[in-house]
Amino acid sequence: MSRLHAVVLAVAVATASAAPCQTGPAPSPAAGPVGGLSFLDEVEVTVVNVDVFVRNRSGRRVEGLRSADFRVIQDGLEMPISNFAELDQEIIEHVLTGTRPESLPPAAPAPEAVPEVEIRPVYAVLYIDHENLNPLDRNRVLRRVREFVTDNLRAPVQMMVVGYDRSLEVVEPFTDSGLAINGALRDMTTISGGRADRDSDRQEILERIQEAVADPGNEAGDQGEGLQMRLRQQIMAYAEEEAMSVNFTLDALREVMAMMSGLEGRKSIIYVSSGLSMTPGVGLMHEYASAFHDTAFLGRRTQTDRTRAFQSLTSTANGQDITLYTIDASGLNPLEGYGADTRFGVIDPGASSIGRKDYQDSLTYMAQQTGGLAVVNTNDVADGLELIRDDLFSYYSIGYAISDSGEDRVHRIEVSLPAHPEYELRYRRRFVEKSRETQVQDRVFSSLMVDVDDNPMELSLTAGSRVPASDERWTAPLHLSFPLSRVALVPEGGDYVGRLVLFVGARELDGRQSDTQRQEHEIRIPAAQVAAAAAQSFGIDLQLLMGRGQHRVGVGVLDLVTRQASYARLILTVP
C-alpha cells in the first residue's frame, strides 16, 4: 500500500479498495454510456474577470463609465469585453435583496441590454504582522481597524483574521460577524512580537556609530579601523537577521494566499505592519557610510537585498487574483528611530530617511503591483481605510473570454481609458490561467478554510474508527462513495471506462494545514454490466495518518471526461 506523506499533518492517503457496490435493483438494459452522455469536440472557454478602480486627479471615484470607454489588452492582443458592470454599495445591496435600483448603469452602449449583475463573494483577510509591528503602533491602528470592521462588514464581504509572530495563526476564520472579528482583534493587543527587539538592536548600533564619530578615542584600544570593522560586522549581523525575518514573513503571506487560492470571488489581504525592509540593513549601512565616509560599504546591501522575493510574492498574489492593501502602522515621524535623535547632530538626517523609506517602499510596492492601495505616511489611517472600503464595494467589473489551453499559463493584462488618460486606473496586471486540475487542487485547499457547496457528483465522505499507529499518530480510515451514474463512462475495447483524479487535504482546526495529495483512479466496467452500473455506487477507501485533535478533511474529485468537479469534507476528531 503506497503512502503519500504531507508536510505538516503527515497525512497519508492510500487506496484500499475501489470497486462498485450495489445500491439497488439493476435497471433494464440500456445502450450507450452510463448517464446517457454524448461526447463532442468542444473548446472550453474561460471568462477572465478584472476589477478596475478608477480615480480622478483629486483621488475621487469616477462614475458613469461604459464598456465602450475601456480597452483591454492581454499579451498584446485586444480582447472584446463580454461582461461589464459598474458596482457600488447601493447596487450591491439592491441586487442581494432581490431588487434593482433605477440608477443601475447599463453594461454597454445600446443596443446591449442591461445585464443581470452577479455579485461575487468578497473575501478579505486582516493580516496582523506582530513580527514586524511595534506594539504601540499596532494598538493605535487596530482601534481604527475595529471601527472599520464595525461600520463595513456586511454582505457580500467575509473577513478572516490571521496573526503572524514567527508562525501563522488563524485567529478567526472567515465570517460575516463583526462581533467575532472585533473580538479577535481585541485579543491581539497583548502580543509583543519581535519588532521592538530589532528596533532596540538598531538603535544600539546607531548610538555606537554616533559615539565613535563624536569621540573616536573614548575607549582605549577600540578606535580606528578596528572599531569600524566591528561596527560593520554588527550591521551585517543585524541585516542578516532582518533578512531572515522578511523571508519568514513573505512565506507566511504565501501560505495565506494558498489558503485563498481556490476561493471563487474577489479576494484581498489587508496587511498591517510597521513596514518590511526590501533591503535589510540599508538604513544602518547609509548611517555608517555617512559617519565614516565609506561609500564602499554600501555595496554590501546586495547581500541582503530582497527585491526579487517581493517580486515573487506579488506574482503569486496576481496569480491567485488577490489584491494587497497595506497599512503602515508607524505613521508619520519618518526619521524617528533611524538615527535622527536630537541628542546627536553628527549623522546626516538624509541617511536616516533612507532606512525609513525602505520600510515604506515595500508596502507601496506590494499594493501597486496587485492593484491595491498603500496607506502610508499618516498618523490616522481612517482615510486610508475609507478608500479600502470603497474598493471593496465600488468598482468596474470587466470580463472577457479566452479559450482554455488546459495548461497553467501567465498572461499580462493592460486596461486603459483611451478617451480619459488623466484618470488613474488600478487593476491586477497579470492573470494566471490555471489548468482544470490546478483549479480543483486549489479549491480543495481552500475548502479546508471555507465551506464549498459544490457537489454535483453527490460525493459522500464518512469516517471509520481511528486506530493507533504510533505514540503520536493515529490511522483514520475514510470512505468516499458516489453514484456511478454521475461519472462519464466511455467505450474502450470491450469495457466502459471512467477516469477520475482525486485530491485530498487536511487541516488541524488550530491552523496547521497539510499539502494536498493527488491520486488517479480508473473505473472499468465490462460492457455487459454497464446498464446495471447505473444503480451502483463507486467506493474508494482512504487512510489518513493524523495527530490528535480535530481536523477538517477535504476531498475533490475531477472527472477527466466531462471536466466536472465535485467536493466534500468532514470534521474528523482523533482522540
C-alpha positions in Angstrom: 0.0 0.0 0.0 1.6 3.2 -1.2 1.6 6.2 1.2 2.0 9.9 0.5 3.1 12.0 3.4 2.0 15.6 3.8 4.4 18.2 5.1 2.6 19.3 8.3 -0.1 16.8 9.3 1.7 13.8 8.0 -1.4 12.9 6.0 -1.1 9.6 4.3 -3.5 8.7 1.5 -3.8 5.2 0.2 -6.4 3.3 -1.9 -7.5 0.2 -0.1 -10.4 -0.6 -2.4 -12.1 0.9 -5.4 -15.0 -1.1 -6.6 -18.6 -0.7 -7.5 -21.1 -1.7 -4.8 -24.7 -2.5 -5.3 -27.2 0.1 -4.0 -30.4 -1.0 -5.7 -32.0 -3.3 -8.3 -30.5 -3.3 -11.7 -32.3 -1.4 -14.4 -33.3 -2.8 -17.7 -30.5 -2.9 -20.3 -29.8 0.4 -21.9 -27.4 1.4 -24.7 -24.6 3.8 -24.5 -22.6 5.3 -21.7 -23.9 5.5 -18.2 -25.9 8.6 -17.8 -26.7 8.9 -21.5 -23.8 11.3 -22.1 -22.7 12.3 -25.5 -19.2 13.4 -26.3 -18.5 16.3 -28.6 -15.3 18.1 -29.6 -15.7 21.3 -27.7 -13.4 24.2 -26.9 -13.7 25.2 -23.2 -14.0 28.9 -22.6 -12.8 30.7 -19.5 -14.1 34.1 -18.5 -11.4 36.4 -17.1 -12.8 38.9 -14.6 -10.8 42.1 -13.9 -11.9 44.6 -11.3 -10.9 48.1 -12.2 -10.8 51.1 -9.8 -10.9 54.5 -11.5 -9.9 57.7 -9.8 -9.6 61.3 -11.0 -6.7 63.6 -10.2 -8.3 64.5 -6.9 -8.5 60.9 -5.9 -12.3 60.6 -6.2 -14.0 57.7 -7.7 -15.1 58.1 -11.3 -18.6 57.0 -12.0 -20.7 56.5 -15.1 -18.2 54.9 -17.5 -19.4 52.3 -20.0 -17.8 49.2 -21.5 -17.0 51.1 -24.7 -14.8 53.5 -22.7 -12.4 50.7 -21.7 -9.8 48.9 -23.7 -8.4 45.5 -22.5 -5.2 44.1 -23.8 -4.0 40.6 -23.0 -0.5 39.6 -24.1 -0.5 42.4 -26.7 -3.9 41.5 -28.2 -7.1 43.5 -27.7 -9.9 41.4 -26.0 -13.6 42.0 -26.7 -15.4 42.8 -23.4 -18.1 40.2 -22.8 -19.2 41.2 -19.3 -19.4 44.6 -17.8 -20.9 46.2 -14.8 -20.4 49.3 -12.6 -21.0 48.3 -9.0 -21.3 50.3 -5.8 -22.7 49.6 -2.4 -26.2 50.7 -3.3 -26.3 48.4 -6.3 -24.9 45.5 -4.4 -27.5 45.9 -1.6 -30.3 46.1 -4.1 -29.1 43.0 -6.0 -28.6 41.0 -2.9 -32.1 41.9 -1.6 -33.7 41.0 -5.0 -34.4 44.5 -6.3 -32.7 46.6 -8.8 -32.3 50.4 -8.4 -33.3 52.7 -11.2 -29.8 54.1 -11.2 -28.2 50.8 -12.2 -26.0 51.7 -15.1 -26.2 49.8 -18.4 -23.5 47.3 -19.1 -22.6 48.8 -22.5 -24.0 51.2 -25.1 -27.2 50.3 -26.9 -28.3 48.0 -28.3 -26.9 45.9 -25.4 -29.4 45.4 -22.7 -28.7 45.9 -19.0 -27.2 42.6 -17.8 -28.1 40.7 -14.8 -25.4 41.7 -12.2 -23.7 38.9 -10.5 -22.4 39.8 -7.0 -19.3 37.8 -6.3 -18.4 36.9 -2.7 -15.7 39.2 -1.2 -13.1 37.5 1.0 -10.9 39.9 3.0 -8.1 38.7 5.2 -6.9 41.0 8.0 -3.3 40.1 8.4 -1.7 41.4 11.6 2.0 41.1 11.4 3.2 41.1 15.0 6.7 40.1 13.9 7.0 43.5 12.1 4.8 45.7 14.3 5.8 48.0 17.1 3.2 47.2 19.9 2.3 50.8 20.4 1.8 51.4 16.7 -0.3 48.2 16.5 -2.7 49.1 19.2 -3.3 52.5 17.9 -4.0 51.2 14.3 -6.1 48.3 15.5 -8.5 50.7 17.2 -9.2 52.2 13.8 -9.4 48.8 12.1 -12.0 47.7 14.6 -14.1 50.8 13.8 -13.7 50.0 10.1 -14.9 46.4 10.6 -17.9 47.6 12.7 -19.0 50.0 10.1 -18.3 48.0 6.9 -18.6 44.2 7.5 -21.7 43.4 5.5 -22.6 41.2 2.6 -21.0 40.2 0.3 -17.9 40.6 2.4 -16.5 37.9 4.7 -13.4 38.5 6.8 -10.8 36.3 8.4 -8.2 37.4 10.9 -4.7 35.9 10.9 -1.8 36.8 13.1 1.9 36.3 12.4 4.5 36.0 15.2 7.2 33.7 13.7 4.3 31.4 12.9 1.0 31.9 11.3 -2.2 31.6 13.3 -5.8 31.7 12.0 -7.3 33.7 14.9 -10.8 33.9 13.4 -11.9 32.0 10.2 -14.0 33.7 7.5 -17.1 35.1 9.0 -19.6 38.0 8.4 -19.8 38.6 12.1 -18.4 42.0 13.1 -18.5 41.0 16.7 -16.3 37.9 16.1 -13.8 39.9 14.1 -13.7 42.7 16.7 -13.1 40.2 19.5 -10.2 38.6 17.6 -8.6 42.0 17.0 -9.1 43.0 20.7 -7.3 39.8 21.8 -4.2 40.7 19.8 -3.3 43.8 21.8 -1.2 41.8 24.2 1.2 40.2 21.7 4.7 41.6 21.8 6.3 40.3 18.6 9.9 40.7 17.5 10.0 44.2 16.0 10.6 46.0 19.3 13.8 43.9 19.9 15.1 44.6 16.4 14.4 48.3 16.8 16.4 48.3 20.1 19.3 46.5 18.4 19.3 49.0 15.6 19.2 52.0 18.0 22.1 50.5 19.9 24.2 50.3 16.7 23.3 53.8 15.8 24.4 55.1 19.2 27.7 53.3 18.9 28.3 54.9 15.4 27.5 58.3 16.7 29.6 58.0 19.9 32.5 56.8 17.7 32.2 59.9 15.5 31.8 62.3 18.4 34.8 60.9 20.4 36.9 58.4 18.4 39.2 57.8 21.4 36.6 57.2 24.1 37.6 53.6 24.5 41.2 52.7 24.8 42.3 50.4 22.0 38.8 50.5 20.5 39.2 53.1 17.7 40.2 53.5 14.2 39.9 50.6 11.7 39.3 48.0 14.5 36.2 49.9 15.7 34.9 50.4 12.2 35.3 46.7 11.4 33.4 45.7 14.5 30.6 48.1 13.6 30.5 46.7 10.0 30.2 43.2 11.5 27.3 44.3 13.8 25.5 46.0 10.9 25.7 42.9 8.7 24.6 40.6 11.5 21.6 42.8 12.1 20.9 42.9 8.3 21.0 39.2 8.0 18.7 38.7 11.0 16.2 41.2 9.5 16.5 39.5 6.1 15.6 36.2 7.7 12.6 37.8 9.3 11.5 39.2 5.9 11.8 35.7 4.4 9.6 34.2 7.1 7.0 36.9 6.7 6.8 36.5 3.0 6.5 32.8 3.3 3.6 33.3 5.8 1.9 35.7 3.3 2.2 33.0 0.6 0.6 30.5 3.0 -2.4 32.8 3.4 -2.6 33.2 -0.4 -2.5 29.4 -0.8 -5.5 29.2 1.6 -7.4 31.6 -0.6 -6.3 30.2 -3.9 -9.4 28.1 -4.6 -12.0 30.7 -3.3 -14.3 31.9 -6.1 -14.9 35.6 -5.7 -13.0 38.7 -5.1 -10.0 38.2 -2.7 -7.9 40.7 -0.8 -5.4 40.8 2.1 -5.3 43.9 4.3 -1.7 43.7 5.7 -1.0 45.7 8.8 2.7 46.2 9.9 5.3 48.8 10.6 6.8 48.1 7.2 9.1 45.5 5.7 12.6 46.1 4.5 13.3 45.4 0.8 17.0 45.8 1.6 17.5 44.8 5.2 20.1 46.9 7.0 20.3 49.6 4.2 19.5 52.4 6.7 22.3 51.4 9.0 24.7 51.0 6.1 24.0 54.5 5.0 24.4 55.8 8.6 27.8 54.1 8.7 28.8 55.4 5.2 27.8 58.9 6.2 29.7 58.8 9.5 33.0 57.3 8.2 32.8 58.5 4.6 33.0 54.8 3.5 30.7 54.6 0.5 32.3 51.2 -0.5 30.4 49.6 2.4 27.1 50.4 0.7 28.0 47.6 -1.8 27.2 45.1 0.9 23.5 45.8 0.6 23.3 43.4 -2.4 23.9 40.6 0.1 20.6 41.2 1.8 18.5 42.6 -1.0 15.1 41.0 -1.1 13.6 42.8 -4.1 13.2 39.5 -6.0 11.4 37.9 -3.1 8.8 40.8 -3.1 8.5 40.4 -6.9 7.8 36.7 -6.5 5.2 37.4 -3.8 3.3 39.9 -5.9 3.4 37.5 -8.8 1.9 34.8 -6.6 -0.8 37.3 -5.5 -1.7 38.2 -9.1 -1.7 34.5 -10.0 -4.3 33.9 -7.3 -6.3 37.1 -8.1 -5.5 38.5 -4.7 -5.3 42.3 -4.1 -3.0 43.5 -1.4 -3.8 46.5 0.8 -1.0 47.6 3.1 -1.3 49.7 6.2 1.9 51.3 7.7 1.2 51.4 11.4 4.3 53.5 12.2 2.5 56.7 10.9 4.4 60.0 10.3 7.7 60.9 12.1 9.7 59.5 9.2 13.1 59.9 11.0 12.1 58.5 14.4 14.2 55.6 15.4 16.6 55.8 12.4 19.4 57.9 13.9 17.8 61.4 13.8 17.8 61.7 17.6 18.3 65.3 18.5 20.9 64.4 21.1 23.3 63.9 18.2 24.0 66.3 15.5 26.6 64.4 13.6 24.6 61.9 11.5 23.1 63.0 8.2 19.3 63.0 8.6 19.1 62.2 4.9 20.8 58.9 5.6 18.3 58.1 8.3 15.4 58.7 5.9 16.7 56.1 3.6 16.0 53.3 6.1 12.5 54.6 6.8 11.7 54.9 3.1 12.9 51.3 2.6 10.3 50.1 5.0 7.5 52.1 3.3 8.6 51.3 -0.2 7.9 47.6 0.3 4.3 48.3 1.4 3.8 50.6 -1.6 5.3 48.1 -4.0 3.1 45.2 -2.8 -0.1 47.3 -3.2 0.8 48.9 -6.5 1.8 45.6 -8.1 -1.5 43.9 -7.2 -4.0 46.7 -7.9 -4.4 47.7 -4.2 -3.7 50.7 -2.0 -0.9 51.5 0.4 -1.8 53.6 3.5 1.5 55.2 4.5 2.8 58.5 5.9 -0.2 59.2 8.1 -0.9 59.1 11.8 -4.6 58.5 11.2 -5.3 55.6 8.9 -9.1 56.3 8.9 -9.0 58.0 5.5 -7.0 55.1 4.0 -9.4 52.6 5.4 -12.3 54.5 3.8 -10.5 54.1 0.4 -10.2 50.4 1.0 -13.9 50.3 1.9 -14.6 52.0 -1.5 -12.6 49.3 -3.3 -14.5 46.5 -1.6 -17.9 47.9 -2.7 -17.3 50.2 -5.7 -15.6 49.1 -8.9 -16.0 48.3 -12.5 -16.2 44.6 -13.2 -14.9 43.7 -16.7 -14.9 40.3 -18.2 -13.6 38.8 -21.4 -13.5 35.2 -22.7 -10.4 33.2 -23.6 -10.0 29.7 -25.0 -9.0 27.3 -22.3 -5.5 25.9 -23.1 -5.6 23.3 -20.4 -2.3 24.4 -19.0 -1.0 26.8 -16.3 -0.1 30.0 -18.1 0.7 33.5 -17.1 -0.9 36.3 -19.1 -0.3 40.1 -18.9 -3.2 42.4 -18.8 -3.4 46.1 -19.7 -6.6 48.2 -19.1 -6.9 51.7 -20.4 -9.4 54.5 -20.9 -8.2 56.0 -24.3 -10.5 59.0 -24.0 -9.5 59.7 -20.4 -5.8 59.4 -20.0 -6.0 61.7 -17.0 -7.7 59.1 -14.9 -5.8 56.7 -12.6 -6.6 53.0 -13.1 -5.8 50.3 -10.6 -6.2 46.6 -11.5 -4.3 43.3 -11.5 -1.6 43.3 -14.1 -1.3 39.5 -14.5 -3.7 36.7 -14.9 -2.7 33.0 -14.3 -4.7 30.7 -16.5 -5.0 27.6 -14.3 -5.4 24.1 -15.7 -8.5 22.3 -14.5 -6.5 20.1 -12.2 -4.9 23.1 -10.6 -8.3 24.7 -10.1 -9.6 21.6 -8.3 -6.5 21.2 -6.2 -6.6 24.9 -5.1 -10.3 24.6 -4.3 -9.7 21.6 -2.1 -7.0 23.5 -0.2 -9.4 26.4 0.3 -12.3 24.2 1.3 -10.3 23.5 4.5 -10.9 27.1 5.4 -14.4 27.9 4.0 -17.4 25.9 3.0 -17.6 24.8 -0.6 -21.1 23.9 -1.6 -20.4 22.3 -5.0 -21.2 18.6 -5.1 -22.9 17.6 -8.5 -21.4 14.1 -8.2 -23.1 13.5 -4.9 -19.9 12.6 -3.1 -20.4 11.1 0.4 -17.4 11.1 2.8 -17.6 9.1 6.0 -15.0 8.2 8.7 -14.4 4.9 10.4 -12.9 4.1 13.7 -9.5 5.6 14.4 -6.6 3.1 15.1 -3.3 4.0 17.0 -0.4 3.9 14.6 2.3 5.2 17.0 2.6 7.2 20.1 1.9 10.4 18.2 -0.2 9.3 15.1 -3.5 7.6 14.5 -4.7 5.9 11.3 -8.1 7.4 10.4 -10.0 5.4 7.7 -12.3 7.3 5.4 -14.7 6.1 2.8 -15.6 8.1 -0.3 -18.6 7.0 -2.4 -20.7 8.4 -5.2 -23.3 7.1 -7.7 -21.7 5.6 -10.9 -24.5 7.4 -12.8 -22.7 10.6 -12.0 -19.5 9.5 -13.8 -18.9 9.6 -17.6 -18.1 6.2 -18.9 -16.7 5.8 -22.4 -16.3 2.7 -24.5 -12.7 1.3 -24.6 -12.3 -2.2 -26.1 -14.9 -4.4 -24.5 -15.3 -2.2 -21.4 -16.7 1.1 -20.4 -14.1 3.3 -18.7 -14.2 6.3 -16.4 -11.2 8.2 -15.3 -11.0 10.4 -12.2 -8.4 12.4 -10.3 -8.8 12.6 -6.5 -7.4 15.4 -4.3 -7.3 15.1 -0.5 -6.2 17.6 2.1 -6.5 18.1 5.8 -6.2 20.9 8.3 -6.0 21.0 12.0 -8.6 23.4 13.4 -5.8 25.2 15.3 -4.4 26.3 12.0 -1.8 23.8 10.7 -2.5 22.5 7.2 -1.3 19.7 5.1 -0.3 19.6 1.4 -3.0 18.4 -1.0 -2.4 14.9 -2.2 -3.3 13.7 -5.7 -4.4 10.2 -6.9 -5.7 8.9 -10.2 -8.5 6.3 -10.3 -9.8 4.3 -13.2 -13.3 2.8 -13.3 -13.6 -0.1 -15.7 -16.9 -2.0 -16.2 -17.4 -4.8 -18.7 -19.9 -3.8 -21.4 -22.3 -6.5 -20.4 -22.6 -4.9 -16.9 -22.7 -1.3 -17.8 -26.5 -1.0 -17.8 -26.7 -2.4 -14.2 -23.9 0.0 -13.1 -26.3 3.0 -13.2 -27.8 1.8 -9.9 -24.5 1.2 -8.2 -22.1 3.4 -6.4 -18.3 3.5 -6.5 -16.3 3.4 -3.3 -12.8 4.5 -2.5 -11.2 3.7 0.8 -8.6 6.2 2.2 -6.3 6.1 5.2 -5.1 9.3 6.8 -2.2 9.3 9.2 -3.0 12.1 11.7 -2.1 13.5 15.1 -4.6 14.0 18.0 -7.2 16.7 17.8 -9.8 18.0 15.5 -9.2 18.1 11.7 -11.1 19.3 8.7 -10.7 16.9 5.8 -11.5 18.0 2.2 -11.8 15.9 -0.9 -12.2 16.9 -4.5 -12.9 14.6 -7.5 -12.4 15.6 -11.1 -14.0 13.7 -13.9 -11.4 13.8 -16.7 -14.0 13.2 -19.4 -16.6 15.9 -18.5 -14.1 18.1 -16.6 -16.7 18.4 -13.9 -15.5 18.6 -10.3 -17.2 17.8 -7.0 -16.2 18.4 -3.4 -16.9 17.1 0.1 -15.5 17.5 3.5 -15.9 16.5 7.1 -14.7 17.2 10.6 -12.6 14.4 12.0 -11.7 14.0 15.7 -8.7 12.0 16.7 -9.0 11.3 20.5 
